[in-house]
Every structure is written in C-alpha cells, then in structure tokens.
Amino acid sequence: MEQNVFIAKDVTTNPAPLGLTGFGLTTMLLNLHNAGLFGLDTMIMGMGIMMGGLIQILVGMLEWKKNNMFGMMAFSSYGAFWISLVFIWIFPKMGLGEAPSPIAMGYYLTVWGIFTFGLWIATLKMSKTMVWLFGTVVVLFALLALANFTGSHLIHTIAGIEGVICGASALYIAIGTLLVDVYGKQILPMP
C-alpha cells in the first residue's frame, strides 16, 4: 500500500532584519541624546516602546517559531529592556514609585551588560559582523553603567558616540540582509 507523506516547508521570511532595525534605530536615537545633541523626550520614549520594544518582542517570537534560540533570546530580551527603560523614565513622573538613583541605574545597566556578554560569546560562532555588533553592545552597557556609577558627563558623552556606532552597526546588518534577499546576492560586505 502506498503512503502519502506530507513535508511542511517553512516559507516565511527572516524576521531578524526587522528586529535589527528596531534595535538599531532606537539605539542610535537614544545615543544621539546621550551624546548631547538633544534632550530626553517623548520622541525617544515612543520609539523605545514601539520599535525598540514591541517590534523586537514580536521578532523574538517569530525567531522562536523559526527555532532560532539566539534570535528569540536577543530580540525578546532587548525588546523588554526598551519597554522597561521607558517605564523607568515615566513611572516616577506618574507618581508610580521613585526614580532610580544613578547607582541603581548603574547596576541595571551592568546586569544587561552581563547578559549581553553571554550573547556576545555565542556570536563567536557567527559572522564577524555579529561579533562586532554584540561587542559594541557590551561596550555600550559598560560605558553607560560607568557613567552612572561615576556621574561623569564625559563618559556619558563617549557612551553616546559609541552607542550611535552600535546602533548604526545593527542597521547596517539589517539593510545588508535585506539587500541579499532583494537582489539575491551580497551587496554590502558582511564577513
């Protein structure tokens, strides 16, 4: 007797470029503020909730569906980071708790840096562009934590400049991956 075998094929697209776009744009915008170009306002918070937060969490769930543990952990966690950061900024203004001290923020950023260092170790088995990207995220968290612990405006400004580079790196990978999909070949170098 002949048996029919059904083999399901995943024909969905790669969600990672969208998540990298959310991470990249939001990181660049916040760090343009950190570099001293403009104040912290609702523009950054709106971007943090939508692109940094909700889009990355959505992408994390899509990565889960594609059985990509790294993508699921990174995008979902950083999405939650952005939403929590906006809550840290707005809850005290709404009378919902006290604003964290600079030392507390230093520890908040430190634990995110430790988590990111673990992700960076995982990227050592990936492309050089991913190693670079996550290395810049580790450095960014370290600089921001140090700026909070010391109160140094100079370190905060340096963190802002480094954060713009970090965010631009994520956006570069996102656009590079998009172009491979659209053109069917590598357009931007991504070793």
Disulfide bonds with the S-S distance in Angstrom:
none
